[in-house]
Amino acid sequence: MRLLVPVDVIIDSREDGKHPEFREAFTREGLKTAVRELPVGDFLIMAPEGKRSILVERKTVDDLANSIRDNRIWEQSELLLEEARRDGHQPLILLEGYLGTLEKYRGWRIQSILRVLDTLILEMGIPVLNTPGKDATIAWIISKAKSLGRTEEKRVYRMRVEKKPMDIQERILYVAESIIGPVLARKLLARFKTLKNLANASKHELLSVEGIGEKRAEEIYLLFNTPWSSNGDGVE
């Protein structure tokens, strides 16, 4: 475990690379920040001992739409929830922008979008905070970080830098997750028991698993049944 001195906000290095204006604004407002590669999420707003730090996943409304369209929203949310539970944080999805634009410009039914949000909030227990845009997001993070006390009172962030070797069960899950994602990997392994059985499953058998639709079944089937080629076209 590696320790940092107390800070107000930890910014994921990938988020900082794309949006350095967050760090610049935080610094101007007197917040102490650190840039690290967070396992999940974009910001970690640190709290004193006895309170929960806030693990923030920032999404624009377009990001949300793309995640819903690709059916990645549930895997992403499960990862956020698992990471927050592991370290005792409060998970939060911070949604930027006006949801009505998805109805106006993409033709999505607003009730469908709201059903996704109510599932996140009511069934998964992940609060969703909507801001008008990036400037409002920055202002909220600054205000929230300051409300949690002085920097020197904040909990020290402990990075997990050393991991014990994975046992066989963890390695099986790791392989499955790398191919399919964390949520579906568990469902498929529960159904097929071994990676060999999973690799040999037909599309019809894959479709029998809850959460697997036609498109996902086709993708998984092709991953295990398409010949590999060094020129990348799948033809030997």
C-alpha positions as CSV (number, residue, x, y, z in Angstrom):
1,M,0.0,0.0,0.0
2,R,1.3,3.4,-0.9
3,L,0.3,6.5,1.0
4,L,-0.4,10.1,-0.1
5,V,-0.5,13.1,2.1
6,P,-4.0,14.3,2.7
7,V,-5.7,16.0,-0.4
8,D,-9.1,17.3,-1.1
9,V,-9.7,15.7,-4.5
10,I,-8.0,12.9,-6.4
11,I,-8.4,13.1,-10.2
12,D,-8.1,10.1,-12.4
13,S,-5.1,10.5,-14.7
14,R,-7.1,9.7,-17.8
15,E,-9.7,12.3,-16.9
16,D,-7.0,14.9,-16.2
17,G,-5.3,14.2,-19.5
18,K,-8.6,15.0,-21.3
19,H,-9.8,17.8,-19.1
20,P,-7.0,19.6,-17.2
21,E,-9.4,22.5,-16.6
22,F,-10.8,20.6,-13.6
23,R,-7.4,20.5,-11.8
24,E,-6.7,24.1,-12.8
25,A,-10.0,25.3,-11.3
26,F,-9.6,23.2,-8.1
27,T,-6.1,24.7,-7.6
28,R,-7.3,28.2,-8.1
29,E,-10.0,27.7,-5.5
30,G,-7.3,26.5,-3.0
31,L,-8.1,22.8,-3.1
32,K,-5.2,20.4,-2.8
33,T,-5.4,17.8,-5.6
34,A,-3.5,14.7,-6.7
35,V,-3.6,13.0,-10.1
36,R,-3.6,9.2,-10.0
37,E,-5.0,6.4,-12.1
38,L,-8.2,5.5,-10.2
39,P,-9.4,1.9,-10.7
40,V,-12.9,3.2,-11.3
41,G,-14.4,6.7,-11.5
42,D,-13.1,10.1,-12.5
43,F,-12.9,11.9,-9.2
44,L,-12.5,10.9,-5.5
45,I,-13.6,13.7,-3.2
46,M,-11.9,12.9,0.1
47,A,-13.6,13.1,3.5
48,P,-12.3,13.0,7.1
49,E,-12.3,9.7,9.1
50,G,-15.8,8.8,10.1
51,K,-17.3,10.1,6.8
52,R,-17.4,8.5,3.4
53,S,-15.3,9.9,0.5
54,I,-17.3,10.3,-2.7
55,L,-16.3,8.3,-5.8
56,V,-17.6,10.2,-8.8
57,E,-18.3,8.8,-12.3
58,R,-18.7,11.8,-14.6
59,K,-20.9,11.4,-17.7
60,T,-22.3,13.8,-20.2
61,V,-25.8,13.0,-21.5
62,D,-24.2,11.8,-24.7
63,D,-21.9,9.5,-22.7
64,L,-25.0,8.2,-21.0
65,A,-26.8,7.6,-24.3
66,N,-23.8,5.8,-25.7
67,S,-23.5,3.6,-22.6
68,I,-27.2,2.7,-22.8
69,R,-27.1,2.0,-26.5
70,D,-24.1,-0.3,-26.1
71,N,-25.6,-1.9,-23.0
72,R,-22.4,-1.0,-21.1
73,I,-24.2,1.2,-18.5
74,W,-24.9,-1.8,-16.2
75,E,-21.3,-3.1,-16.2
76,Q,-19.9,0.3,-15.6
77,S,-22.3,0.9,-12.8
78,E,-21.6,-2.4,-11.2
79,L,-17.9,-1.7,-11.3
80,L,-18.5,1.7,-9.7
81,L,-20.6,0.1,-7.0
82,E,-18.1,-2.7,-6.3
83,E,-15.2,-0.3,-6.0
84,A,-17.0,2.1,-3.7
85,R,-18.1,-0.8,-1.4
86,R,-14.6,-2.2,-1.4
87,D,-13.1,1.0,-0.1
88,G,-16.0,2.3,1.9
89,H,-16.8,5.2,-0.5
90,Q,-20.1,6.7,-1.5
91,P,-20.7,6.1,-5.3
92,L,-22.1,8.9,-7.3
93,I,-22.9,9.3,-11.0
94,L,-22.6,13.0,-12.0
95,L,-24.6,13.5,-15.2
96,E,-23.9,16.7,-17.2
97,G,-26.4,18.3,-19.5
98,Y,-30.0,18.4,-20.3
99,L,-31.7,15.0,-20.8
100,G,-34.3,16.5,-23.1
101,T,-31.6,16.8,-25.8
102,L,-31.7,13.0,-26.2
103,E,-35.4,13.2,-26.9
104,K,-35.1,16.2,-29.2
105,Y,-32.0,15.3,-31.2
106,R,-31.8,11.5,-30.9
107,G,-35.5,10.6,-30.9
108,W,-35.2,8.8,-27.6
109,R,-38.3,8.5,-25.4
110,I,-37.7,10.4,-22.2
111,Q,-39.5,7.7,-20.1
112,S,-36.9,5.1,-21.3
113,I,-34.0,7.3,-20.1
114,L,-35.8,7.9,-16.8
115,R,-36.3,4.2,-16.4
116,V,-32.5,3.7,-16.6
117,L,-31.9,6.4,-14.1
118,D,-34.5,5.1,-11.6
119,T,-32.9,1.6,-11.9
120,L,-29.5,3.1,-11.0
121,I,-31.0,5.1,-8.1
122,L,-33.7,2.8,-6.7
123,E,-32.5,-0.7,-7.5
124,M,-28.7,-0.3,-7.5
125,G,-28.5,2.4,-4.9
126,I,-26.3,4.7,-6.9
127,P,-27.3,8.4,-6.6
128,V,-27.4,10.4,-9.8
129,L,-26.7,14.1,-9.7
130,N,-27.6,16.2,-12.7
131,T,-25.7,19.4,-13.5
132,P,-26.3,21.8,-16.4
133,G,-22.7,21.5,-17.7
134,K,-19.0,21.3,-17.0
135,D,-18.8,24.6,-15.2
136,A,-21.5,23.6,-12.8
137,T,-19.8,20.3,-12.2
138,I,-16.6,22.0,-11.3
139,A,-18.4,24.4,-9.0
140,W,-20.2,21.5,-7.2
141,I,-17.0,19.5,-6.7
142,I,-15.3,22.5,-5.2
143,S,-18.2,23.3,-2.9
144,K,-18.5,19.7,-1.8
145,A,-14.8,19.2,-1.2
146,K,-14.7,22.4,1.0
147,S,-17.8,21.3,2.9
148,L,-16.1,18.1,4.0
149,G,-13.5,20.0,6.1
150,R,-10.0,21.3,6.0
151,T,-7.4,19.4,3.9
152,E,-5.3,18.3,6.9
153,E,-8.4,16.6,8.3
154,K,-9.0,14.5,5.2
155,R,-8.4,10.8,5.1
156,V,-5.1,9.6,3.5
157,Y,-5.7,7.8,0.2
158,R,-4.3,4.3,0.1
159,M,-3.4,3.0,-3.3
160,R,-3.6,-0.7,-3.9
161,V,-0.2,-1.3,-5.6
162,E,0.6,-4.8,-4.5
163,K,-1.6,-7.7,-5.2
164,K,-1.2,-11.3,-4.1
165,P,-1.1,-13.8,-7.0
166,M,-4.5,-14.8,-8.2
167,D,-5.8,-18.3,-7.5
168,I,-7.3,-20.5,-10.2
169,Q,-10.8,-19.2,-9.6
170,E,-9.7,-15.6,-9.7
171,R,-7.8,-16.3,-12.9
172,I,-10.8,-17.9,-14.6
173,L,-13.0,-14.9,-13.7
174,Y,-10.2,-12.5,-14.9
175,V,-10.1,-14.2,-18.3
176,A,-13.9,-14.2,-18.6
177,E,-14.2,-10.5,-17.5
178,S,-11.5,-9.4,-20.0
179,I,-13.6,-10.9,-22.8
180,I,-17.2,-10.3,-21.7
181,G,-17.2,-7.7,-18.9
182,P,-17.6,-8.1,-15.1
183,V,-21.3,-8.6,-14.9
184,L,-22.0,-11.0,-17.7
185,A,-18.8,-13.0,-17.0
186,R,-20.3,-14.1,-13.7
187,K,-23.6,-15.0,-15.2
188,L,-22.0,-17.0,-18.1
189,L,-19.6,-18.9,-15.8
190,A,-22.6,-19.7,-13.5
191,R,-24.4,-21.2,-16.5
192,F,-21.5,-22.9,-18.4
193,K,-19.2,-23.7,-15.4
194,T,-15.9,-23.7,-17.3
195,L,-14.2,-21.5,-19.9
196,K,-14.1,-24.5,-22.3
197,N,-17.9,-24.9,-22.1
198,L,-18.3,-21.2,-22.6
199,A,-16.1,-21.2,-25.6
200,N,-18.0,-24.1,-27.1
201,A,-21.5,-22.6,-26.4
202,S,-23.8,-22.1,-29.4
203,K,-25.5,-18.7,-29.9
204,H,-28.8,-20.4,-28.9
205,E,-27.2,-21.4,-25.6
206,L,-25.8,-18.0,-25.0
207,L,-29.2,-16.4,-25.5
208,S,-30.5,-18.5,-22.7
209,V,-28.5,-16.5,-20.2
210,E,-30.3,-13.5,-18.7
211,G,-28.9,-10.2,-20.0
212,I,-27.6,-11.7,-23.3
213,G,-29.4,-10.4,-26.4
214,E,-28.9,-11.3,-30.0
215,K,-26.1,-8.8,-30.6
216,R,-24.2,-9.7,-27.5
217,A,-24.5,-13.5,-28.2
218,E,-23.2,-12.9,-31.7
219,E,-20.2,-11.0,-30.5
220,I,-19.3,-13.6,-27.9
221,Y,-19.8,-16.4,-30.3
222,L,-17.6,-14.7,-32.9
223,L,-14.8,-14.1,-30.3
224,F,-14.5,-17.8,-29.7
225,N,-15.1,-19.0,-33.3
226,T,-13.4,-16.6,-35.6
227,P,-9.9,-17.7,-36.8
228,W,-7.1,-15.3,-35.8
229,S,-4.9,-13.8,-38.5
230,S,-1.8,-11.6,-38.1
231,N,-3.2,-9.2,-40.7
232,G,-6.2,-8.6,-38.6
233,D,-8.9,-9.6,-41.1
234,G,-9.8,-12.9,-39.5
235,V,-8.7,-14.9,-42.6
236,E,-5.8,-17.2,-42.6
